[in-house]
């Protein structure tokens, strides 16, 4: 862990063109490489027809994806094949599968409407058996008279029914059926109206028996037959996919999509490819070890970056602190001469959150939520620290699920000593700002600007210390006067001209005024702690006024849930605001560039691929 972010290292890697795909997969798997093209070789690696082939793949995906297995990468095959060979072979195999599977897919698709119509017809017969006419006669009606059945949208019926047409409306299980009998010409007009209303015509088969019970059984037999046929066709499609290793073919094409989206133009000669970029590998051994284990041919070296290339920055924090990098990233990435505030924020942010949200029970709920959600949403790991500090301050305030009569307060009850709460939060804010000013001093020394800071910045730090100290001891105001004088003299000495004194006076007062405003902003920490205590007191009063123990329990459960969600969100926002706009503003300008590692494609071993088939 360091207060300064680390610069990534420039690497250059030479590999045979046929090994390029395997090398890129290997580099992506380390999550320690960001590619940036640079080479004296003028001709970048071209994959002619890649964009067109990927468009063809996307079109085939829209048509056939429902019938494809999960894509699996055939890792070992990529160690000896170049990108062009991989995607040419994969597209050729996919086209062959499409040709072979088309008849099976067409048969499957033709069975879908038959099954859907039969299911709807069975539902209609089941509900309207006593009122429906003979369905067999409806199917065989003609040639002058005919019949139609429509499934209509909810609350949607044709407004105009031809005079010669007899209709029957049946509503069952939120389904609206319209049965109509009449002259063919009149029925055609009704059909047009029903289709305009998004009605769906249901075909009545002429093999349907007249008896409703027998008809339903016949329909079920037909449905069972359709399902058997669909199952057999699906098995034939699966067998076809296995025979042609369709999962591996799709994996190769997914790899080519990844290649097109994430890999920049790579310089290449007739036999070799030149990969360059940045690595977050601090010891320069991780990449070499990964490439050797992958068994790909390569030459790797770390060297100084080319002129004009700005290295990305990485923040080197332990796992428990990393979630708090979120705060710094809201502004950007610290530069090489800036402090990484994450370790400090990992202490200050939970303390401020816990101070404003001090309750043992509610803090335990937040802690549990963080433990449950951190694997799915890593950023929510910060809830663990926030919940822990809420428990700590809950013990200090004597609050458990909004009740302050279950455990004694180890320090005080906030509502009983509001001035103490506000004063402590003010001093906490002053301490946070002191740390920010110290970090600004460190950054001045890192950039070689230390002498100027001692002439000017040190004086302002002393002046601010006098202002804060005067809260407890007014006599310390003389430190403020001494600090301002230090700042003014330092400015005059630094510039060598007394004419800047007026501007320096204005600058000193402006800076101190901003510091005072920033400090006062931290009073909201105590104010929100008091608001939390007041809301808890109101909740308990409402619960105690209930007429039964069950009502009281229900009020307390709902009330605590409301406090956890609403106040937890508000307190989280206030903590973020104080960190960003009161603390970071003292030193952080975020001039660095974030490290953006090459994302890895979904890779599985050949053995696992074979076991899944």
C-alpha positions, 0 to 999 in steps of 0.5 A: 500500500502506498500513498502514491499511485504506481505507473504501469510499465511499457512492454514489447512482445514479439511473436510469430503471426500464427501464435498471435491469437494464443498470445493475446488470449494469454495476455488478456487472462492476466488482467494486467495488460493494456494494449497500445499500438506502437512500432517502426514496422509500417504495415499493421496486421490486417484481417481482410473481410473480418468486418463483413464476416462478423456482419454475416455472423451477426445476421446468422445469429439473429436467425439461428441463435435460439438453436445454438449451444453455449459458445466454448473456446477451443484454447489449445487450437489457438496456439498454432493458428492465426486470427485469419485462419481461425475466423475463416475456418469458423465461418466455413463450418458455421455456414455448413451447419446452417445448410444442414440444419435448415430443414430441421429448423423449418420443421420445428418452426412449422409445428409451433403454430399448430401446437399453439392453435390446438392449445387455444382450441382445447381451452375454448372447448373446455370452457364453452362445451355447453354453448358452442356449436358442433366444432366438427360442423364449423370446420366443414362449413361451406361453400356458401356459409363458413365459420371463423374463431378469433382470439382477441386482445383484452377488452377489444371486440369488433364494433360492427358485426355484419347483419348476416353473421351470428357471433358468440363471445367467450371469455376464459382465463383472460382470453377473449374468444370470438366465434362467428358463423355466416356467409363467406363474404360477410365473414371476410369483412369481420376477419379484416376488422378482427385483424386490425384489432390484433386478433389472431385466427384459430384454425379448426381442424376437420378431424375434430370429433363432435363430442367435446370430451372426445375432442379435447382428448384428440387435441391432447393426443395431437399435442403429444405427437407434436411434442414428440416430433419437436423433441426428436427434431431437437435431438437431431439438431443437438447431434448435428451440433456435436458432430460439427463441434458447433460450440467450438465454432461459435467460441472461435467467432466470439473470439473474433468479435473480442479481437475486433472490439478490443485489440488495436491494429497490431504491426506485423511483418510476413512472419511476426507480430509486434504487441506493445502496451502497458503492464501493471505487473510490478515484478515483471514476472507475471507476464513471462510466467503466463506466456511460458505456461501457455506454451506460446513462442514469444520474446518479451521485454520491459523498457522505457515508453516511447516519447509522448506516451503517458503511462496509465496509473494503478492504485496499489491498495490491499483488497479490503481498501480497494472498494474505497477507490470508488471515491477517487475514481468519481473525480478521475485517476490520481497522477504520478505526483498526486496522492492516492487518498483511498487508504485515508478515505477507507478510515474517514468515510466509515467514521463519518457514516457511523457517526451520522447513522449510529445504531447497533441493530441497524448497523448490523443490517447494513453490515449483513447486506454488505457481506451478502451483496459484495460478491455480486456487487463489489462496490457494495463492500463499503457497506461492511465498513460502514455497518461496522462503524454504525455498530461502534457508534451505536454502542457509544450512543446506546441505540439498538434498532432506534431504542435507547433504553436497551443498552447504556450509552458508552459516551452520550445520547445525541439528543441529550447533548446536541452542542457536544455532537456539533462541536465534535463533528466540527473538530472532526471536519477540521482534522480531515481538512488538516490531512488534506492540507498535509497531502497537498504539502507532500505533493508539493515536495513530490513535484519539486515545489517544496520550497514554495510550499514552505514559504507560503502554504506552511503559513496558511496551515499555521493560520488555519490551525490558529482558527481551529484552536481558537474554538477551544482557546481564543488566545490561539488566534495569534497563530492565525496572525503569525500564519498570515504574516508568514504567507505574505512574507513568503510571497514577497520573498518568492516573487522578489517584489513587494507589489504582490503583497495586495494580491497575497493578502486577498489570496490568504483571506480567500483561502482561509475563508474557504477553509472555514466554509469547508470546516463548517460543512462538517457540522452536518455530520453532527446534525444528521446524527441528531436527526437520526436520533430524533427520528428514532425517538419519534418511531419509538413514541409511535410504537409505544402508543400502539394498542397491542404488542403486535401493532408495536412490533409491526410499527418498529419493523416497518419504521426501522426498515424505513430508517435504514433505507432512507437515512442510509441513502441520505447519509451515504450521499452526505459522506460522499459529498464531504469527501469529494467537495471538502476533502479532495478539493484540498489536494486532488486534481486527478491528472492521471490516466486510468489503466484499462486492461484488455478484457479476457474472453470467456475461456474454458479448457478443452477437457471441460468443452468435451465434457459439456458435449 
